[in-house]
Amino acid sequence: MENKEFTYQGKTLNGILMLVLNIIGFLAGVGLFIFACVSQEGWLANVCGVCGVLLLILSIICVCGFILVEPGQARVLLFFGKYRGTFTEPGYYWLNPFISQKKLSLRVRNLDAEPIKVNDKTGNPIMIGMVLVWKLKDTYKAIFEIDTQTMAEGSTGQAGIGASAAQIMNMLGRFVQIQADAALRQVAGQYAYDDDEGGKSNQITLRDGSDEINKELEARIDERLAMAGIEVVEARINYLAYAPEIAAVMLRRQQASAIISAREKIVEGAVSMVKMALQKLSDEDVVELDDDKKAAMVSNLLVVLCGDDTAQPVVNTGTLNH
């Protein structure tokens, strides 16, 4: 897309110097007008009166040419509706008083979006929120290619040329919020909240794929906001949970999955320990066990090792034949 923004190339003067000259011109105009009122000279009074009025009018017009630019701010300059450039040099200046200006902020801004309800890839309703860091990059697009007059909540269509910098930035912030919500819904719908297969499918999910998903979310938002000349500095998900209507059910499912995984580990360890015990007894000739006794021993050891409650041992003082 063509970049239509350019730096203002017109004539600018030192604002302090012009302020002093303007005050001198205003005082001179007042003095000449008073002199004309009290003077007895007819033609001289008329000349002084006309010059005084002209100086007063000129000084009032020149007041409109002063411009103060702070660091991190910009001025979009218009001359009778024609774009004359963007002025970003910090300082106090004076330029053509017939040039109108729109003040914009180039500073970084935050958007802490409230969690919204969306459906993930599997259709489960979830609550998801994000934090977005953005700043204005192209002032031409922000002013002339986006209709900021209709973006503000409760707008009456009066936020035109005279809109303040705060009003314009709030309207752009509203535009960013709408586009960010749309991008968040799109990205959230492409992934499942969690892996139903316990991590065996190797699929990226919203819960454990934060880095990849945040990068994709940032790219999606940046693509949408490019039309308004806005640059995305960072976008990341900061809130993720199941919707209230299914949260309890999903919590029980997660607990069941955790219990099953834990049981698998316990059984795996118990089998390994039983195998090691039988191998030790055989290698060191502690006792000879037939298949029935080995089966009974394996059963008892597995009950002890896999049981939730503490085992209560029974001491057998007889022989192994009993």
Secondary structure, 3 states (H helix, E strand, C coil): CCCCCCECCCCCEEHHHHHHHHHHHHHHHHHHHHHHHHCCCHHHHHHHHHHHHHHHHHHHHHHCCEEEECCCEEEEEEECCEEEEEECCCEEEECCCCEEEEEEECCCEEEECCCEEEECCCCCEEEEEEEEEEEECCHHHHHHCCCHHHCCCCCCCCCCCCCCHHHHHHHHHHHHHHHHHHHHHHHHCCCECCCCCCCCCCCCECCCCHHHHHHHHHHHHHHHHHHHCEEEEEEEEEEEEECHHHHHHHHHHHHHHHHHHHHHHHHHHHHHHHHHHHHHHHHCCCCCCCHHHHHHHHHHHHHHHHCCCCCCCCCCCCCCCC
